[in-house]
Amino acid sequence: MRKFINYLKECYVELTKKVAWPTWSKLQSSALLVIVATIILSIALFIIDFTFEHLMTAIYTL
């Protein structure tokens, strides 16, 4: 049990003293970048899926 308590204390010290937390504006810009990248990837995958669906439909109806 003592090892676990020491582990929790060390985690607390690590998170409060050693971690460099991003600023609010940097966090917002990073979140915006992730959202934009996700939307672009979703659109690209939709186009690929749509194309292959119609291609396979055309091939199977021959």
MOPAC internal coordinates of N, CA, C and O (Angstrom, degrees):
PM7 1SCF
backbone

  N    0.0000 0     0.00 0     0.00 0    0    0    0
  C    1.4513 1     0.00 0     0.00 0    1    0    0
  C    1.5332 1   110.60 1     0.00 0    2    1    0
  O    1.2310 1   120.64 1   146.56 1    3    2    1
  N    1.2971 1   116.38 1   -33.44 1    3    2    1
  C    1.4589 1   120.66 1  -179.03 1    5    3    2
  C    1.5281 1   111.33 1   -65.37 1    6    5    3
  O    1.2310 1   120.37 1   142.37 1    7    6    5
  N    1.3350 1   116.89 1   -37.63 1    7    6    5
  C    1.4545 1   121.22 1   178.59 1    9    7    6
  C    1.5300 1   110.41 1   -62.94 1   10    9    7
  O    1.2310 1   120.94 1   140.06 1   11   10    9
  N    1.3138 1   115.80 1   -39.94 1   11   10    9
  C    1.4588 1   120.38 1  -179.98 1   13   11   10
  C    1.5341 1   111.17 1   -65.58 1   14   13   11
  O    1.2310 1   120.51 1   138.36 1   15   14   13
  N    1.3157 1   116.63 1   -41.64 1   15   14   13
  C    1.4700 1   120.85 1   178.84 1   17   15   14
  C    1.5298 1   110.01 1   -65.36 1   18   17   15
  O    1.2310 1   120.25 1   138.41 1   19   18   17
  N    1.3266 1   117.12 1   -41.59 1   19   18   17
  C    1.4699 1   120.48 1   176.23 1   21   19   18
  C    1.5240 1   111.21 1   -62.69 1   22   21   19
  O    1.2310 1   121.12 1   140.84 1   23   22   21
  N    1.3097 1   115.46 1   -39.16 1   23   22   21
  C    1.4657 1   119.96 1   177.65 1   25   23   22
  C    1.5248 1   110.63 1   -61.09 1   26   25   23
  O    1.2310 1   119.99 1   134.15 1   27   26   25
  N    1.3169 1   117.63 1   -45.85 1   27   26   25
  C    1.4581 1   121.12 1   179.03 1   29   27   26
  C    1.5279 1   112.03 1   -62.96 1   30   29   27
  O    1.2310 1   120.43 1   140.06 1   31   30   29
  N    1.3279 1   116.78 1   -39.94 1   31   30   29
  C    1.4679 1   120.57 1   177.44 1   33   31   30
  C    1.5249 1   111.23 1   -63.30 1   34   33   31
  O    1.2310 1   120.70 1   135.86 1   35   34   33
  N    1.3225 1   116.27 1   -44.14 1   35   34   33
  C    1.4577 1   120.53 1   179.11 1   37   35   34
  C    1.5281 1   111.32 1   -64.83 1   38   37   35
  O    1.2310 1   120.31 1   141.91 1   39   38   37
  N    1.3116 1   117.00 1   -38.09 1   39   38   37
  C    1.4731 1   120.52 1   176.63 1   41   39   38
  C    1.5192 1   110.59 1   -62.74 1   42   41   39
  O    1.2310 1   120.33 1   137.23 1   43   42   41
  N    1.3084 1   116.98 1   -42.77 1   43   42   41
  C    1.4578 1   121.25 1   179.84 1   45   43   42
  C    1.5273 1   111.05 1   -62.58 1   46   45   43
  O    1.2310 1   120.62 1   134.43 1   47   46   45
  N    1.3363 1   116.43 1   -45.57 1   47   46   45
  C    1.4646 1   120.65 1   178.91 1   49   47   46
  C    1.5297 1   109.86 1   -63.09 1   50   49   47
  O    1.2310 1   120.26 1   138.35 1   51   50   49
  N    1.2942 1   117.10 1   -41.65 1   51   50   49
  C    1.4643 1   121.32 1   179.78 1   53   51   50
  C    1.5275 1   110.99 1   -61.30 1   54   53   51
  O    1.2310 1   120.60 1   134.19 1   55   54   53
  N    1.3230 1   116.45 1   -45.81 1   55   54   53
  C    1.4616 1   120.32 1  -177.60 1   57   55   54
  C    1.5202 1   113.51 1   -71.97 1   58   57   55
  O    1.2310 1   119.71 1   149.69 1   59   58   57
  N    1.3156 1   118.16 1   -30.31 1   59   58   57
  C    1.4629 1   120.03 1  -176.50 1   61   59   58
  C    1.5228 1   113.43 1   -93.07 1   62   61   59
  O    1.2310 1   119.72 1   150.77 1   63   62   61
  N    1.3283 1   118.14 1   -29.23 1   63   62   61
  C    1.4597 1   120.28 1  -173.69 1   65   63   62
  C    1.5303 1   114.53 1  -109.65 1   66   65   63
  O    1.2310 1   119.94 1   149.75 1   67   66   65
  N    1.3295 1   117.71 1   -30.25 1   67   66   65
  C    1.4602 1   119.77 1  -170.02 1   69   67   66
  C    1.5233 1   114.32 1  -107.87 1   70   69   67
  O    1.2310 1   119.71 1   158.40 1   71   70   69
  N    1.3284 1   118.17 1   -21.60 1   71   70   69
  C    1.4540 1   120.75 1  -177.46 1   73   71   70
  C    1.5183 1   109.71 1   -82.47 1   74   73   71
  O    1.2310 1   120.88 1   -46.03 1   75   74   73
  N    1.3259 1   115.91 1   133.97 1   75   74   73
  C    1.4705 1   120.89 1   176.30 1   77   75   74
  C    1.5255 1   107.68 1   -94.59 1   78   77   75
  O    1.2310 1   120.69 1   -77.97 1   79   78   77
  N    1.3175 1   116.29 1   102.03 1   79   78   77
  C    1.4591 1   121.17 1  -178.48 1   81   79   78
  C    1.5194 1   109.62 1   -79.32 1   82   81   79
  O    1.2310 1   119.78 1   -38.41 1   83   82   81
  N    1.3434 1   118.02 1   141.59 1   83   82   81
  C    1.4696 1   119.95 1   179.92 1   85   83   82
  C    1.5285 1   111.24 1   -72.24 1   86   85   83
  O    1.2310 1   121.51 1   -23.30 1   87   86   85
  N    1.3167 1   114.71 1   156.70 1   87   86   85
  C    1.4592 1   119.11 1   175.83 1   89   87   86
  C    1.5207 1   108.88 1   -74.58 1   90   89   87
  O    1.2310 1   121.11 1   -14.44 1   91   90   89
  N    1.3372 1   115.47 1   165.56 1   91   90   89
  C    1.4674 1   119.97 1  -176.94 1   93   91   90
  C    1.5295 1   110.96 1   -63.18 1   94   93   91
  O    1.2310 1   120.05 1   139.35 1   95   94   93
  N    1.3246 1   117.50 1   -40.65 1   95   94   93
  C    1.4694 1   120.10 1  -179.00 1   97   95   94
  C    1.5311 1   111.23 1   -68.23 1   98   97   95
  O    1.2310 1   120.45 1   142.02 1   99   98   97
  N    1.3164 1   116.74 1   -37.98 1   99   98   97
  C    1.4706 1   120.12 1   177.34 1  101   99   98
  C    1.5350 1   110.73 1   -66.58 1  102  101   99
  O    1.2310 1   120.78 1   141.78 1  103  102  101
  N    1.3192 1   116.11 1   -38.22 1  103  102  101
  C    1.4618 1   121.00 1   177.81 1  105  103  102
  C    1.5236 1   110.76 1   -64.75 1  106  105  103
  O    1.2310 1   120.23 1   138.83 1  107  106  105
  N    1.3289 1   117.16 1   -41.17 1  107  106  105
  C    1.4593 1   121.22 1   178.71 1  109  107  106
  C    1.5176 1   111.53 1   -65.62 1  110  109  107
  O    1.2310 1   120.17 1   137.72 1  111  110  109
  N    1.3187 1   117.28 1   -42.28 1  111  110  109
  C    1.4649 1   119.31 1  -179.66 1  113  111  110
  C    1.5324 1   111.03 1   -67.31 1  114  113  111
  O    1.2310 1   120.36 1   143.56 1  115  114  113
  N    1.3146 1   116.92 1   -36.44 1  115  114  113
  C    1.4649 1   119.90 1   177.34 1  117  115  114
  C    1.5282 1   110.93 1   -67.03 1  118  117  115
  O    1.2310 1   120.51 1   139.37 1  119  118  117
  N    1.3176 1   116.63 1   -40.63 1  119  118  117
  C    1.4639 1   120.57 1   178.46 1  121  119  118
  C    1.5224 1   110.50 1   -64.79 1  122  121  119
  O    1.2310 1   120.14 1   139.48 1  123  122  121
  N    1.3174 1   117.33 1   -40.52 1  123  122  121
  C    1.4535 1   121.43 1   178.28 1  125  123  122
  C    1.5265 1   110.74 1   -63.44 1  126  125  123
  O    1.2310 1   120.53 1   139.29 1  127  126  125
  N    1.3178 1   116.59 1   -40.71 1  127  126  125
  C    1.4622 1   120.84 1   177.60 1  129  127  126
  C    1.5296 1   111.07 1   -61.73 1  130  129  127
  O    1.2310 1   120.30 1   137.49 1  131  130  129
  N    1.3146 1   117.04 1   -42.51 1  131  130  129
  C    1.4691 1   120.97 1   179.27 1  133  131  130
  C    1.5323 1   110.20 1   -65.16 1  134  133  131
  O    1.2310 1   119.94 1   138.71 1  135  134  133
  N    1.3178 1   117.72 1   -41.29 1  135  134  133
  C    1.4684 1   121.10 1   179.70 1  137  135  134
  C    1.5235 1   110.79 1   -63.97 1  138  137  135
  O    1.2310 1   120.31 1   134.54 1  139  138  137
  N    1.3278 1   117.01 1   -45.46 1  139  138  137
  C    1.4692 1   120.52 1   179.87 1  141  139  138
  C    1.5221 1   110.81 1   -64.16 1  142  141  139
  O    1.2310 1   120.01 1   136.17 1  143  142  141
  N    1.3167 1   117.58 1   -43.83 1  143  142  141
  C    1.4677 1   121.12 1   178.91 1  145  143  142
  C    1.5247 1   110.90 1   -62.70 1  146  145  143
  O    1.2310 1   120.07 1   141.16 1  147  146  145
  N    1.3165 1   117.47 1   -38.84 1  147  146  145
  C    1.4606 1   121.30 1   178.67 1  149  147  146
  C    1.5205 1   111.16 1   -65.33 1  150  149  147
  O    1.2310 1   120.48 1   137.71 1  151  150  149
  N    1.3167 1   116.69 1   -42.29 1  151  150  149
  C    1.4650 1   120.32 1   179.25 1  153  151  150
  C    1.5269 1   110.74 1   -64.93 1  154  153  151
  O    1.2310 1   120.36 1   136.22 1  155  154  153
  N    1.3340 1   116.91 1   -43.78 1  155  154  153
  C    1.4650 1   120.06 1   179.29 1  157  155  154
  C    1.5231 1   110.89 1   -63.15 1  158  157  155
  O    1.2310 1   120.12 1   136.30 1  159  158  157
  N    1.3212 1   117.38 1   -43.70 1  159  158  157
  C    1.4637 1   120.81 1   178.87 1  161  159  158
  C    1.5269 1   111.31 1   -64.70 1  162  161  159
  O    1.2310 1   120.08 1   141.35 1  163  162  161
  N    1.3171 1   117.45 1   -38.65 1  163  162  161
  C    1.4636 1   121.19 1   178.55 1  165  163  162
  C    1.5236 1   111.12 1   -63.43 1  166  165  163
  O    1.2310 1   120.63 1   137.13 1  167  166  165
  N    1.3249 1   116.39 1   -42.87 1  167  166  165
  C    1.4656 1   120.26 1   178.65 1  169  167  166
  C    1.5258 1   110.71 1   -64.73 1  170  169  167
  O    1.2310 1   120.40 1   137.15 1  171  170  169
  N    1.3239 1   116.83 1   -42.85 1  171  170  169
  C    1.4658 1   120.48 1   179.35 1  173  171  170
  C    1.5250 1   110.88 1   -62.62 1  174  173  171
  O    1.2310 1   119.93 1   136.41 1  175  174  173
  N    1.3237 1   117.74 1   -43.59 1  175  174  173
  C    1.4640 1   120.50 1   179.14 1  177  175  174
  C    1.5260 1   111.89 1   -67.07 1  178  177  175
  O    1.2310 1   120.40 1   144.92 1  179  178  177
  N    1.3246 1   116.83 1   -35.08 1  179  178  177
  C    1.4604 1   120.06 1   176.45 1  181  179  178
  C    1.5246 1   110.56 1   -63.39 1  182  181  179
  O    1.2310 1   120.42 1   135.67 1  183  182  181
  N    1.3344 1   116.80 1   -44.33 1  183  182  181
  C    1.4633 1   120.46 1   179.53 1  185  183  182
  C    1.5238 1   111.15 1   -63.08 1  186  185  183
  O    1.2310 1   120.38 1   136.58 1  187  186  185
  N    1.3259 1   116.88 1   -43.42 1  187  186  185
  C    1.4682 1   120.54 1   178.28 1  189  187  186
  C    1.5262 1   110.49 1   -62.58 1  190  189  187
  O    1.2310 1   119.83 1   134.04 1  191  190  189
  N    1.3187 1   117.93 1   -45.96 1  191  190  189
  C    1.4608 1   122.20 1   179.95 1  193  191  190
  C    1.5264 1   110.96 1   -62.61 1  194  193  191
  O    1.2310 1   120.56 1   135.10 1  195  194  193
  N    1.3179 1   116.53 1   -44.90 1  195  194  193
  C    1.4606 1   121.59 1   179.84 1  197  195  194
  C    1.5255 1   110.84 1   -61.36 1  198  197  195
  O    1.2310 1   120.67 1   136.96 1  199  198  197
  N    1.3422 1   116.32 1   -43.04 1  199  198  197
  C    1.4633 1   121.01 1   179.85 1  201  199  198
  C    1.5214 1   111.39 1   -64.41 1  202  201  199
  O    1.2310 1   120.31 1   132.50 1  203  202  201
  N    1.3264 1   117.02 1   -47.50 1  203  202  201
  C    1.4597 1   119.58 1  -179.63 1  205  203  202
  C    1.5163 1   112.19 1   -66.57 1  206  205  203
  O    1.2310 1   120.07 1   145.27 1  207  206  205
  N    1.3228 1   117.48 1   -34.73 1  207  206  205
  C    1.4642 1   119.91 1   177.87 1  209  207  206
  C    1.5247 1   110.33 1   -62.02 1  210  209  207
  O    1.2310 1   120.17 1   133.02 1  211  210  209
  N    1.3219 1   117.29 1   -46.98 1  211  210  209
  C    1.4629 1   119.74 1  -179.99 1  213  211  210
  C    1.5265 1   111.76 1   -70.54 1  214  213  211
  O    1.2310 1   120.07 1   146.21 1  215  214  213
  N    1.3028 1   117.47 1   -33.79 1  215  214  213
  C    1.4566 1   121.11 1   176.85 1  217  215  214
  C    1.5263 1   110.99 1   -64.51 1  218  217  215
  O    1.2310 1   120.53 1   134.04 1  219  218  217
  N    1.3296 1   116.58 1   -45.96 1  219  218  217
  C    1.4748 1   120.23 1   179.35 1  221  219  218
  C    1.5215 1   111.10 1   -67.36 1  222  221  219
  O    1.2310 1   119.88 1   143.30 1  223  222  221
  N    1.3107 1   117.83 1   -36.70 1  223  222  221
  C    1.4676 1   120.89 1   177.20 1  225  223  222
  C    1.5272 1   109.71 1   -63.56 1  226  225  223
  O    1.2310 1   120.49 1   138.06 1  227  226  225
  N    1.3195 1   116.67 1   -41.94 1  227  226  225
  C    1.4525 1   120.25 1   178.90 1  229  227  226
  C    1.5275 1   111.45 1   -66.03 1  230  229  227
  O    1.2310 1   120.01 1   140.33 1  231  230  229
  N    1.2965 1   117.58 1   -39.67 1  231  230  229
  C    1.4743 1   121.24 1  -179.84 1  233  231  230
  C    1.5295 1   110.70 1   -67.85 1  234  233  231
  O    1.2310 1   120.02 1   136.39 1  235  234  233
  N    1.3443 1   117.56 1   -43.61 1  235  234  233
  C    1.4666 1   120.45 1  -176.30 1  237  235  234
  C    1.5290 1   113.19 1   -74.62 1  238  237  235
  O    1.2310 1   119.84 1   161.22 1  239  238  237
  N    1.3148 1   117.91 1   -18.78 1  239  238  237
  C    1.4639 1   118.93 1   179.72 1  241  239  238
  C    1.5326 1   111.77 1   -90.72 1  242  241  239
  O    1.2310 1   119.73 1  -178.07 1  243  242  241
  N    1.3126 1   118.13 1     1.93 1  243  242  241
  C    1.4660 1   120.74 1   177.74 1  245  243  242
  C    1.4946 1   111.83 1   -67.70 1  246  245  243
  O    1.2310 1   120.10 1   180.00 1  247  246  245

